[in-house]
Amino acid sequence: MYFLIVTVVTCVGLLLLWNGKRLRLWMAELKRRQSLKVLSRERHRKSLERDTCKAQDIQEKLLLESLEKHQNTEYGLKNNFRNLQDVPSFQKIQPLTQYSDYKDYLQRTSQGEENVLVAGRPSVLVATAGTSGNRSMVPLSNKSATERFLQGTAVYLEIINKSFPGALEKVFKFSLPPSSHHSDAEIPIVPCPATLSANFLKDLYSPPAPVHPSMSHRDILYTQLLFSLRNPDLSMLEANFFCLLHYVFSILEDCWESLVTDIQKGRISSELGVPLETRRQIEDMLVPDASRAAELHCQFQKGFHGIAKRLWPKLQVIVAVESGGSDVDRQILQDSICQGTPVYSPTYCASEGLCAVNLWPMEDTPQYVLCPRSVFFEFIPVDMSEQEQPTTLCIQDVSAGKAYELVITNKDGLYRYRLGDVVQVTGFNNQSPVVKFLYRKSQTLNVRGERISECSFYKALRCTVDLWPGATLLNYCCMESRVLGPFSGGSDPHYEVFVALKGVRNLSEDQRYKLDQTLQEHFPIYKSFRFKGSIGPVRVHLTSPQSFLSLLELAAKLSSFPLDCTQPPRTLQYREMAEMIWKRVLS
């Protein structure tokens, strides 16, 4: 009798547990369907289109509203915001600024002082990505965070929903758990604004695998790869930046055999540093799937060119933001692993504000239309960008085909703020400029005043790699010789370049010298300095792809930034990073 009662109670408990699980799944599916229905109306994309038709008027209104909102702050009183009635008066009184102009105000704000830079107290402080080890922060209100979501994320989701019907049905996002920090006044410090919209998006994504704080970045991403590979019906892959996707697919190339075995047996590799309880939670979500394992093994045996589409036949689009040095990561994914699948960079944004949205997901090179209602834009012609207080242009004054340094005034206390980004205006969408990101001013090689930008150097490097028979560029970074210090060879200042290549094991001295020749062909001023002997020849070093993953992890560590929100370092400026990559040189 006792045994019968226990059995009945157990069965009832299991039934309730099963029904509870089914109810949760049903509710999650209902929420997802509701989200897709809202996106299908394209309300936010249409709103952006209307805004671009009257961009100039919206820009001036946005600026004056921001000045009025913060006119009684210490900064607003000091700069006489109350009496500024139009754009020219604002530009006359308010100088161009950079982060150092706000450092004291932001320090006091983080300590709890109110009405210093922004009205009241900010909802959060957004950490800006850097690799110096000095955390920079900018304030953000809940209202601004919501507006960034509605004007940016909601717009690009509507674009995906229209351009790739069904792509949002099965979405998998590779990400790392955000670390939790607070200022002295208990104001939350978040790594990037995207984390603020996570609650809006969780119903669209596949459920995340359990993680433990002790797990390494690699082990977390391995586990996510395992869950993504189990599902052949995925229709979209996403990450914050392309460099993280590059990292994910590097793990896939290194560990595909282990991943196939784990799927076959329904467990995770014993080599992963996963605590016992977390391992149990993960494996409770797995079941042996010999059929899927065999299918994956067959595809891996065919090689990795275009493998994303073969692993997930229903895959329609791969989504990540191209920012700064991640252009090389996007190109590599587009040309190899993800060939045959559209690769879409949806937004151009920074910690300081949303700048633009990409309305053309099928284009190979990302272009973005500026969002008139997001921040107030000004532009410095690139040939004047070295001046401290150059004359700026507004959106109605810029010309297609020309390059400009971007300046923004946002709604959260930054005024005529020099982002340090250089963009090219490629055209217009109604009254709003369409731009292409070119480079970050801080990522420039300049030992004698030659100023070779990140994008220009990358183009020269790609031309050179084409001259190395059988070589494919997997990754690179560079630096001025002064950064490397005593490790740098030669007495004249020069560039040190580190590359990871596929298809070749070594390069001759003549092959390495071709990069110097290419730079001379592309940049007459560099050629002039080389001819005079005031710049020495470029030194090219070969290293492994893993070295660049370690470099990215070091950049994240130095900036106290999550790996998936860290931009890949291309032009190194800090000794610790330079020495790390130097010690990984193979030849």
C-alpha angles and dihedrals in degrees: 000000000000091000090051092051092049090049093050093047091049093049092048090049092050091047092052090046091050093047090047091052091047090049092052091049091048092050091048090051091048091052091048092051090050090051092051091049091054092048092051090066091065090211095152096045090051089049090054091049090053091048092054089058091063100024097141094054093045091050094054092045091050092051095049092047090052092049091049092048093055100031093111096050119104090254093046093050092047092052095041095240090166092070099043107108105168145010097273093053090049092051091047096052102032116065123211110273143201134194095278089063090063101036096102093043091050093047091054091045091052089053091057103264110144133214093021103118101347131032109269118335127327118244092225141355114234114215114224119225114253140141102218096090091243109114114222121197137191127193124249131184125215089245092055091046090053091047091052089053095047095043096040119018096033091049095052092044088055089049091051091047091053100038096042108031110208095013092118093054096087113017125173120191123196109213145141125237110264117243117237119236135162134193123241087271092051094254107153115249112210126189098226137353091249089075089062092064094048093105091055091054105038093093090059097052131076111258111274122246116247115268136191126212090239093059117107122238089251094052092048092051091044089056091048090049089053092055093044093051092052090065114067091181099069110136101185137027121200141181134164094250135012091239089067091051088050088053091048094052090046088058088048092055092048098043108028094118092053091047092051090050091050091052091047093051099034096236140089127258116274088223091071116097095234119145115243097250093048090046089054091050091050095046091048085065093051131080126186110266110182093168094056091043091055091048092052093046090055092052094047090052088060091061135252101278106118090349096144092071091046094051092047108027092184093053109130106171143004115217130199137129119261105216128169111310095010091091089092090053092051092048093050093049092045094049099042130008096024098036110142094029122091113248112209129194100193106188144023105217144146136196086261095058151318109277109176149347129228108234094178109067095168095060116104094220114052117240124179135204112222114245106233094198096050107066136345109258131212128173132214114203105244093238088061097044094102091063118097096225109015124171112267134212129220125226093271091054103054124101131223114253096027128111125230141179108240122238123185140188110199134189094253107066107289115119126190086342117182106226092192091231122127117209135179121226105229098177143305138282100208102306096339121094120240111218140192119210111240110173149315113261090224090059096068130122109227121155098146104015095281094123106200109188126223094251093046092051091048091053090051091048092051090050089052094048088056087061092056106084113237095001125134120186113237100170143334147184133184141192144181111267092243090067091059091050116182092006091065117097123221130037099245117079112259144150125278112207127191120194138180111209136188121212099027133069099196144005129224120234089252091054092049091049090058089078090059090048091050091051090052090051093049100041119041093189090055089049090051093053091046091051091051090048093236091119120047125220120282114264114218121201130187120223137162128272088242089063090066092050088054089048091053090049090050090050089052091049095048092050095040085234128140112258093238091056096045120104115226112258110236106159103041118214104169127078096223092058092043093053092047094057091041091058090054095057113131098186 
